[in-house]
C-alpha cells in the first residue's frame, strides 16, 4: 500500500510551501486517519511490515508526528524498531558524516524505540575509503576530533571538539554496514533487526560476526 492512496503529496506541495511542508502535512493527515492504515494492514499476526518513511529529518528530530505514528502502531500490538540509513558517501566528507551522526542521535532520543543505524551503499565506496570504514562503524571521540580538525576551518576547532565529545558521551551511535551486493551484510542487518524486535525465538541462535572479520571490499568478510 502507498500513502498516496490517502493523500496525493504532489497536489499538496504547492499549498504547503514545497515538498517538505507537503510531506509533513501528509504525515499529520495520516495520523488523523489511522483507521485507513489499520484497514490496509489487516489482521496482524506474524506479519513483518517494512514502512518506508519520508526523508524529512524534522519528522524524526523535533516534531511529534512520527512519535505519535509509532505510538499508534504499538497500541495495535505491533513491535517497532527504527532503521536509520546514512549514506556511506558521507565518509568522503567527515563534517557531513558527523552531521549525519548528530541527526541519528537526535532521532534516537526523540523516537525512544529500538534503533539500528545503517551505513548504506558500502559497495559504492572507493578502496581507499573502505580502508577507513572500520573506525567509523563505532567512532571514538579522538577519531572524530582528528578528522574534523584536519578537514574543517581551524576557527571551528572548539565546536568540532564539542560535537565529538557529545556523540562520544552518549555512546549510542554505532553502525551496521550494508552492501546490497553482499548477502552476508543483508543477513547481518536482518539479524540485528530481529534481535531488536525480539522475534524468531524458535530460530536457531546465530551470533553477529566479529568486527575483525570485516572485508575491505564488501564491508564484511566470510560468515562464521
C-alpha positions in Angstrom: 0.0 0.0 0.0 1.0 3.6 -0.6 0.0 6.7 1.4 -0.7 8.3 -2.0 -4.0 6.3 -1.8 -4.9 8.5 1.2 -3.3 11.9 0.2 -1.6 12.9 -3.0 1.5 14.9 -1.9 2.1 16.3 -5.4 -1.1 18.3 -5.2 -0.4 19.4 -1.6 3.1 20.6 -2.1 2.2 23.9 -3.7 -0.3 24.8 -1.0 2.1 24.0 1.9 5.3 25.6 0.6 7.0 22.7 -1.2 7.8 19.0 -0.7 8.9 19.4 2.9 5.7 21.1 4.0 3.6 18.9 1.9 5.0 15.7 3.4 4.7 17.0 6.9 1.0 17.7 6.2 0.6 14.2 4.7 2.0 12.6 7.9 -0.3 14.7 10.1 -3.2 13.7 7.9 -2.2 10.0 8.2 -2.2 10.4 12.0 -5.8 11.8 11.8 -6.9 8.8 9.6 -5.3 5.8 11.3 -8.4 3.8 10.6 -7.3 3.8 6.9 -3.9 2.4 7.8 -5.4 -0.2 10.1 -7.6 -1.4 7.3 -4.6 -1.6 5.0 -2.6 -3.6 7.4 -5.4 -6.1 8.1 -5.1 -8.8 10.7 -1.7 -8.5 12.5 -0.4 -12.0 13.3 3.1 -12.9 12.4 3.3 -10.3 9.6 6.5 -8.3 9.1 5.9 -4.8 8.0 8.6 -2.6 6.4 7.4 1.1 6.3 9.4 3.4 4.1 9.2 6.7 5.8 9.7 10.2 4.4 13.3 11.6 4.4 12.3 15.0 6.0 14.6 14.9 9.1 12.4 17.3 11.1 9.8 14.5 11.4 12.3 12.5 13.5 14.3 15.1 15.4 11.9 17.6 16.9 8.3 17.1 15.7 5.9 14.7 17.5 4.3 13.4 14.3 6.4 10.3 13.8 6.4 9.6 17.5 2.6 9.6 17.5 2.6 7.4 14.5 4.8 4.8 16.2 2.7 5.0 19.3 -0.4 4.1 17.2 1.4 1.0 15.9 2.4 -0.1 19.4 -1.2 0.3 20.5 -2.1 -2.2 17.9 0.4 -4.6 19.5 2.9 -4.2 16.6 6.6 -4.3 17.7 8.5 -1.5 16.1 12.1 -0.5 15.6 13.7 2.3 13.6 16.3 1.5 10.9 18.2 4.8 10.2 20.1 4.8 6.9 23.1 7.1 6.5 24.7 7.2 3.1 28.3 5.9 3.3 29.3 8.6 0.8 29.3 10.9 3.7 32.6 9.3 4.8 34.2 11.2 1.9 33.4 14.5 3.9 33.8 13.8 7.6 32.0 17.0 8.6 28.9 15.8 6.7 29.2 12.4 8.4 29.4 14.0 11.8 26.3 16.0 11.0 24.6 12.7 10.0 25.6 11.2 13.3 24.1 14.1 15.2 20.8 13.7 13.2 20.8 9.9 14.0 21.4 10.6 17.7 18.6 13.2 17.7 16.2 10.8 16.1 17.1 8.1 18.7 16.5 10.4 21.6 13.2 11.7 20.1 11.6 8.4 19.0 12.6 6.4 22.0 12.3 3.0 20.4 14.7 0.2 19.5 17.0 1.6 16.8 19.7 0.4 14.4 21.9 2.8 12.4 22.9 1.5 9.0 25.8 2.7 6.9 24.4 2.1 3.4 25.9 1.9 -0.1 29.2 0.4 1.1 29.7 -1.0 -2.4 30.0 2.5 -3.8 32.9 3.5 -1.7 36.4 3.7 -3.2 39.1 1.2 -2.0 40.7 4.0 0.0 37.5 4.9 1.8 36.8 1.3 2.5 40.1 1.0 4.3 38.9 3.6 6.9 35.4 2.0 7.2 36.1 0.1 10.4 36.9 3.2 12.5 33.6 4.8 11.5 31.4 1.8 12.4 32.0 2.6 16.1 33.8 6.0 16.0 35.6 7.3 19.1 35.9 10.9 20.2 39.6 11.0 19.1 38.7 9.8 15.6 36.0 12.3 15.1 38.0 15.2 16.5 41.1 14.4 14.5 39.1 14.2 11.2 37.3 17.4 11.9 40.4 19.3 12.8 42.1 18.1 9.6 39.2 18.8 7.2 37.4 21.9 8.6 38.4 25.5 9.4 40.6 25.8 12.4 38.3 28.5 13.8 35.8 25.7 14.3 38.1 23.6 16.5 36.2 24.1 19.7 32.9 23.3 18.0 34.4 20.2 16.4 35.7 19.1 19.8 32.3 19.7 21.5 30.4 17.8 18.8 32.8 14.8 19.0 32.5 14.8 22.9 28.7 15.0 22.7 28.5 12.0 20.4 31.0 10.0 22.4 29.3 10.8 25.8 26.0 9.4 24.6 27.8 6.2 23.3 24.8 5.3 21.2 25.9 5.8 17.7 27.2 2.6 16.1 26.7 1.5 12.5 25.9 -1.8 10.7 27.5 -1.7 7.2 25.2 -2.6 4.3 26.5 -3.7 0.9 23.5 -4.5 -1.3 25.7 -6.8 -3.4 26.7 -8.9 -0.4 24.1 -11.2 1.0 26.0 -11.5 4.2 25.7 -7.9 5.1 22.0 -8.0 4.4 21.7 -11.1 6.7 23.6 -9.4 9.5 21.3 -6.4 9.3 18.2 -8.6 9.4 19.6 -10.3 12.4 20.1 -7.0 14.2 16.5 -6.0 13.5 15.2 -9.4 14.6 17.1 -9.1 17.9 15.7 -5.6 18.5 12.1 -6.8 17.7 12.7 -10.0 19.8 11.2 -12.2 17.2 12.2 -15.6 15.8 12.5 -17.0 19.3 12.3 -20.5 17.8 15.0 -19.9 15.3 18.5 -21.4 15.8 20.7 -18.8 17.6 23.2 -17.0 15.4 25.7 -14.5 16.6 26.7 -11.4 14.6 30.2 -11.7 13.1 33.1 -10.0 14.8 34.5 -6.7 13.6 37.8 -8.4 12.9 36.1 -10.3 10.0 35.4 -7.2 8.0 36.3 -7.5 4.4 37.6 -4.2 2.9 35.9 -4.9 -0.5 32.5 -6.0 0.7 32.1 -4.4 4.1 32.1 -7.8 5.8 34.1 -11.0 5.4 33.3 -14.7 5.4 30.4 -15.8 7.6 31.3 -17.5 10.8 
